[in-house]
């Protein structure tokens, strides 16, 4: 998503020219937050039982969700 050549990023540097902070467009920031939320959900669910697609469809139909 990001690379060092992104022209929309702005950097705040120290007296020596070292990058210390970055300013990014709000849309990119919101996308990063969404990605973090998705990763948190994946991490929370990593130990859950895996269900194949066909079994999932059966369960959803049984529960009246499909």
C-alpha positions in Angstrom: 0.0 0.0 0.0 2.8 2.4 0.9 6.3 2.8 -0.4 8.9 5.4 0.0 8.1 7.0 -3.3 4.5 7.9 -2.6 4.2 11.5 -3.5 1.2 12.0 -1.2 3.3 11.4 1.9 4.9 14.3 3.8 7.7 13.9 6.3 8.7 15.8 9.3 12.4 15.7 9.8 14.8 16.6 12.6 17.7 19.0 12.4 19.8 16.3 10.7 17.2 15.6 8.1 16.2 12.3 9.6 12.5 11.4 9.1 10.8 11.4 12.4 7.1 11.6 11.5 4.9 11.2 8.5 1.7 13.0 7.4 -0.6 10.9 5.2 -3.9 11.7 3.4 -6.9 10.8 5.6 -8.2 8.2 3.1 -4.9 6.3 3.4 -5.0 6.6 7.1 -8.6 5.2 7.2 -7.6 2.4 4.9 -4.7 1.5 7.3 -7.1 1.5 10.3 -9.4 -0.8 8.4 -6.6 -3.1 7.6 -5.5 -3.2 11.2 -9.1 -4.0 12.3 -9.2 -6.8 9.8 -5.8 -8.2 11.0 -7.1 -8.0 14.6 -10.1 -10.1 13.7 -8.0 -12.7 11.9 -5.7 -12.9 15.0 -8.7 -13.4 17.3 -10.1 -16.2 15.1 -6.9 -18.0 14.2 -7.7 -20.9 16.6 -11.3 -21.4 15.4 -12.4 -24.5 13.6 -12.0 -24.3 9.9 -15.2 -25.0 7.9 -15.1 -25.8 4.2 -17.3 -23.8 1.8 -19.9 -26.6 1.3 -20.3 -27.1 5.0 -20.7 -23.4 5.6 -23.5 -23.2 3.0 -25.3 -26.1 4.7 -25.0 -24.4 8.1 -26.3 -21.1 6.7 -29.2 -22.8 5.0 -30.0 -24.7 8.2 -30.0 -21.5 10.2 -32.2 -19.8 7.6 -29.5 -17.3 6.7 -29.5 -18.4 3.0 
